[in-house]
C-alpha cells in the first residue's frame, strides 16, 4: 500500500471520531496535506504533513498508513505529532462577587469589578 485516502487516514488514526466527520472536515477546508487544501479522496503517503483544524489545529506527519481504525496505542505510533503546545491560560479570578446587602455599586466599584474581570 503506497497511499490511502486522507479522510480514511484521519479517521483511522483517531483525529476525528467518525469517518463522515473526517469527510466533512475535508469538504469544509479544515484539512491540508503538505500545505495544500485536501479533498476527501486526496492520497496521503508516508512522510506527508497533515494539518487538521477541528477545535485546535493539529499538525501531524504520517509514519504509517492505516485504512481500518485501530487501537489508540497503534494509532499514536502511526504519526508524529508536531503540534506546538498551547500557550498557558492567563490567570483570572473565577468568581468576582460583592457582599450581599452592600447596595448598588458605585461607579468606582463598577470600574474596579470590570478591571478584575479583564474587560
Backbone as a ProteinNet text record, in pm:
[ID]
protein_1_A
[PRIMARY]
XXXXXXXXXXXXXXXXXXXXXXXXXXXXXXXXXXXXXXXXXXXXXXXXXXXXXXXXXXXXXXXXXXXXXXXXXXXXXXXXXXXXXXXXXXXXXXXXXXXXXXXXXXXXXXXXXXXXXXX
[TERTIARY]
85.2	0	90.2	74.8	158.5	86.9	-43.7	-121.4	-254.5	-319.2	-451.5	-527.3	-659.4	-741.2	-719.7	-716.4	-689.5	-802.4	-928.6	-1037.8	-1035.3	-1002.9	-993.3	-876.2	-764.1	-647	-670.7	-733.2	-762.6	-852.2	-949.4	-1039.1	-965.4	-882	-813.1	-714	-649.8	-554	-619.4	-751.6	-832.1	-817.3	-799.6	-803.1	-947.3	-1038	-1181.2	-1253	-1374.7	-1449.2	-1512.4	-1557.5	-1623.4	-1562.8	-1582.9	-1532.1	-1609.6	-1739.4	-1818	-1773.6	-1729.9	-1676.8	-1545.5	-1464.2	-1339.2	-1367	-1466.5	-1503.8	-1557.8	-1640.7	-1696.7	-1587.5	-1488.5	-1377.1	-1297.7	-1278.4	-1207.2	-1286	-1417	-1500.8	-1508.1	-1501	-1509	-1375.9	-1269.4	-1139.6	-1058	-1089.5	-1017.8	-899.9	-874.5	-764.2	-671	-540.9	-439.6	-334	-293	-187.1	-71.4	43.2	162.3	131.1	48	16.6	-95.6	-142.9	-249.9	-382.3	-488.8	-621.6	-656.1	-708.3	-729.7	-877.2	-907.1	-1039.8	-1040.4	-1158	-1162.4	-1084.5	-1077.1	-1011	-864	-808.8	-668.2	-579.9	-480.8	-395.2	-295.4	-270	-168.6	-66.5	59.9	165.3	254.3	342.9	431.7	519.8	529.8	611.4	533.5	405.5	324.4	284.9	282.4	236.5	87.8	10.1	-135.3	-172.3	-242.8	-291.8	-443.1	-493	-636.5	-680.7	-778.7	-828.1	-969.4	-979.6	-1107.8	-1092.5	-1152.1	-1124.6	-991.6	-884.6	-749.2	-684.9	-580.1	-512.7	-411.9	-418.3	-323.8	-234.9	-105.1	-7.9	57.7	38.5	94.5	165.3	263.4	334.6	306.3	260.8	224.7	349.8	354.1	464.4	422.9	292.8	240.4	102.4	64.2	-66.1	-164.1	-278.7	-383.9	-512	-585.8	-715.4	-826.8	-804.4	-902.7	-868.8	-969.6	-950	-886.9	-783.2	-709.2	-709.8	-645.5	-641.1	-565.6	-585.6	-524	-371.8	-319.5	-174.1	-113.5	-172.6	-122.3	-141.7	-254.1	-280.5	-178.5	-141.7	-44.5	94.4	125.2	254.8	260	146.1	143.3	159.4	176	203.1	291	360.3	440.4	365.3	342.9	266.3	361.3	345.7	429	352.9	236.4	153.6	225.5	239.1	303.5	214.8	274.4	193.3	108.9	-5.9	-95.8	-31.9	-52.1	0.8	-75.2	-9.4	-78.7	-190.4	-296.5	-409.7	-374.5	-423.1	-397.7	-477.9	-415.4	-483.3	-585.7	-710.8	-817.6	-901.4	-951.5	-1037.1	-1161.3	-1195.4	-1308.4	-1441.8	-1447	-1574.9	-1554.1	-1597.4	-1588.7	-1729.7	-1748.2	-1881.2	-1870.7	-1983.3	-1993.9	-2067.8	-2044.1	-2113.7	-2262.6	-2341.7	-2486.1	-2532	-2619	-2672.7	-2585.8	-2480.9	-2392.7	-2446.4	-2560.1	-2622.4	-2570.7	-2617.5	-2579.2	-2435.1	-2355.6	-2215.6	-2203.1	-2105.5	-2077.9	-2002.6	-1984.1	-1911.7	-1769.2	-1708	-1573.5	-1571.5	-1669.7	-1679.6	-1697.9	-1782.9	-1808.6	-1681.6	-1605.7	-1479.5	-1379.1	-1372.4	-1282.5	-1323.8	-1453.7	-1502.2	-1469.3	-1487.9	-1456.4	-1307.4	-1224.7	-1080.2	-1041.1	-1104.4	-1077.8	-1122.1	-1232.3	-1285.1	-1209.7	-1123.8	-1042.4	-1111.9	-1203.7	-1274.7	-1223.6
-117.3	0	124.1	207.7	325.5	450.1	459.2	575.2	528.6	620.3	594.7	727.5	720.7	842.6	922	1054	1137.7	1128.9	1123.8	1116.8	984.1	876	745.3	740.7	801.4	800.4	883.3	1001.7	1086.9	1012.8	940.2	862.7	744.6	676	556.2	589	705.6	742	822.2	827.2	883.3	1033.8	1109	1254.1	1304.8	1224.2	1253.2	1130.3	1153.4	1042.7	952.1	1009.2	929.2	958.5	866.7	887.7	999.1	1008.3	1115.4	1251.8	1259.9	1386.1	1421.6	1322	1345.8	1395.2	1334.8	1378.2	1520.3	1551.5	1686.4	1789.2	1754.3	1845.5	1872.3	1769.9	1788	1878.5	1853.5	1934.5	2079.9	2102.3	2238.4	2312.6	2243.6	2308.9	2310.3	2223.5	2219.7	2123.3	2059.6	1963.2	2007.3	2005.8	2039.6	1929.8	1889.9	1791.3	1860.7	1866.7	1935.6	2079.1	2147.4	2287.7	2312.1	2210.8	2225.6	2178.4	2248.7	2209.6	2071	1985.1	1845.8	1815.6	1745.5	1688.1	1552.3	1495.5	1369.3	1254.4	1247.7	1134.9	1161.7	1272.7	1301.2	1196.4	1147	1042.6	1098.7	1020.3	1050.8	938.4	974.2	872.6	897.3	805.8	817.1	940.6	1022	1143.1	1268.8	1257.8	1375.8	1445.5	1579.5	1659	1685.6	1651.4	1669.4	1765.2	1873.4	1970.8	1958.3	1931	1914.5	2020.3	2103	2209.4	2174.9	2102.7	2070.7	2114.2	2225.7	2284.6	2355.9	2289.7	2342.2	2277.5	2340.7	2283	2178.2	2060.7	1952.5	1938.5	1930.3	1912.2	1776.6	1685.2	1550.8	1512.2	1423.7	1368.8	1219.2	1169.7	1028.3	942	844.4	748.7	611.6	582.4	454.7	480.2	401.1	417.5	315.3	365.2	280.6	303.5	198	208.2	181	85.9	49.4	119.7	147.2	208.8	106.1	149.6	59.6	115	44.5	88.7	221.3	289.8	420.5	411.2	304.3	286.9	272.8	188.7	168.8	295.8	363.4	487	594.3	606.6	707.6	679.3	552.9	518	542.4	562.1	575.6	718.9	813.9	952.2	1020	1125.3	1209.2	1339.1	1374.9	1495.6	1613.7	1712.7	1832.5	1954.7	1933.4	2043	2117	2250.8	2324.9	2323.8	2330.7	2329.5	2455.5	2441.1	2555.4	2654.9	2785.2	2883.3	2872.6	2901.9	2891.3	2995	2954.7	3044.5	3151.6	3272.4	3382.8	3361.3	3392.6	3377.7	3489.4	3452.8	3549	3496.9	3586.8	3540	3473.1	3357.5	3282.2	3340.4	3394.6	3443.3	3573.9	3683.6	3814.1	3850.4	3853.2	3883.5	3993.9	4053.6	4156.4	4097.2	4157.3	4112.2	4138.2	4043	4055.4	4167	4253.1	4362.8	4486.2	4489.8	4606.7	4718.8	4695.9	4800.9	4804	4902.6	4918.3	4965.2	4908.7	4951.1	5094.5	5164	5298.4	5286.7	5398.3	5397.8	5346.9	5383.7	5338.7	5187.6	5136.8	4991.9	4916.8	4969.5	4903.7	4897.9	5004.8	5005.5	4906.9	4898	4800.5	4657.9	4630	4496.9	4463.3	4559.1	4535.8	4513.1	4583.9	4566.1	4424.8	4377.3	4242.2	4135.8	4158.5	4061.3	4064.9	4164.6	4170.8	4236	4322.2	4389.5	4526.7
0	0	0	-101.2	-116.8	-66.9	-92.6	-48.3	8.9	80	136	134.8	130.1	128.7	257.5	246.4	363.4	465.3	422.7	519.9	594.7	524.9	587.8	686.7	650.6	736.9	863.5	848.2	964.5	1063.3	1012.1	1097.2	1160.2	1082.9	1131.2	1243.1	1238.8	1343.8	1455.2	1454.9	1563.2	1580.8	1469.9	1478.2	1473.3	1417	1420.6	1474.2	1524.1	1583.5	1479.6	1367.6	1264.8	1129	1036.4	901.3	832.2	860.2	799.4	851.7	977.3	1030.4	961.6	930.3	858.7	716.9	651.3	516.7	518.6	618	629.3	655.8	736.4	763	635.6	553.8	426.8	333.7	323.1	234.6	280.6	412.3	466.2	457.3	417.4	403.4	531.1	626.7	752.8	751.8	638.9	629	516.6	548.1	447.8	447.1	328.3	312.2	241.7	309.6	256.9	216.1	294	269.9	172.1	102.8	4.5	64.9	31.3	77.5	22.4	109.2	71.4	51.7	-56.5	-76.1	-5.9	20.3	95.3	32.2	-98.2	-165.1	-196.2	-149.9	-178	-111.7	-182.6	-124.5	-23.8	79.2	180.1	175.8	176.3	179.3	300.7	326.8	442	425.1	529.2	525.5	495.6	459.9	431.5	560.7	556.1	670.5	654.3	755.3	753.2	864.8	828.4	926.7	933.1	1053.7	1074.6	1174.9	1135.1	1222.7	1267	1377.5	1439.4	1584.3	1619.6	1750.5	1741.3	1781.7	1766	1644.3	1593.6	1477.2	1523.1	1462.3	1487.9	1365.7	1388	1280.6	1303	1207.6	1220.9	1091.7	1105.1	990	987.9	874.5	861.6	864.8	956.8	965.3	916.2	923.2	874.5	816	717.9	653.4	709.5	750.6	805.6	727.6	702.2	635.7	734.8	823.4	924.9	1056.3	1136	1266.5	1360.8	1432.5	1519.5	1661.7	1752.7	1891.6	1902.1	2013	2032.4	2037.5	2092.2	2101.7	1962.7	1879.4	1743.2	1660.6	1680.9	1607.1	1642.1	1768.3	1810.2	1752.5	1727.1	1669	1518.4	1455.7	1310	1262	1354.7	1314.4	1417.6	1372.2	1461.8	1482.9	1604.9	1637.3	1649	1559.8	1559.5	1609.5	1669.1	1716	1828.2	1816.7	1925.4	2048.9	2167.5	2289	2299.5	2364.4	2382	2478.1	2454.9	2549.7	2681.7	2791.8	2920.2	2929.5	2996.9	3012.9	3114.3	3089.8	3181.5	3309.4	3421.4	3549.5	3565.5	3576.1	3601.7	3716.9	3798.6	3906.9	3849.7	3903.6	3850.1	3892.7	4014.4	4062.8	4137.2	4076.8	4139.9	4185.2	4316.7	4370.7	4474.5	4499.1	4603.8	4722.6	4837.5	4956.9	4942.7	4987.7	4980.9	5075.4	5023.9	5103.3	5105	5020.5	5019.9	4933.1	4869.3	4789.6	4647.3	4575.7	4436.3	4427.6	4333.9	4325.2	4273.7	4327.9	4278.1	4146	4082.6	3955.8	3976.6	4085.6	4116.8	4140.2	4215.5	4238.9	4107.9	4021.5	3892.6	3808.9	3806.3	3730.3	3788.1	3921	3983.8	3947.9	3947.9	3911.9	3767.1	3677.4	3536.3	3516.1	3589.7	3580.5	3627.7	3735.6	3783.4	3684.9	3617.7	3520.2	3388.5	3369.4	3247.9	3131.6	3157.2	3046.5	3020
[MASK]
+++++++++++++++++++++++++++++++++++++++++++++++++++++++++++++++++++++++++++++++++++++++++++++++++++++++++++++++++++++++

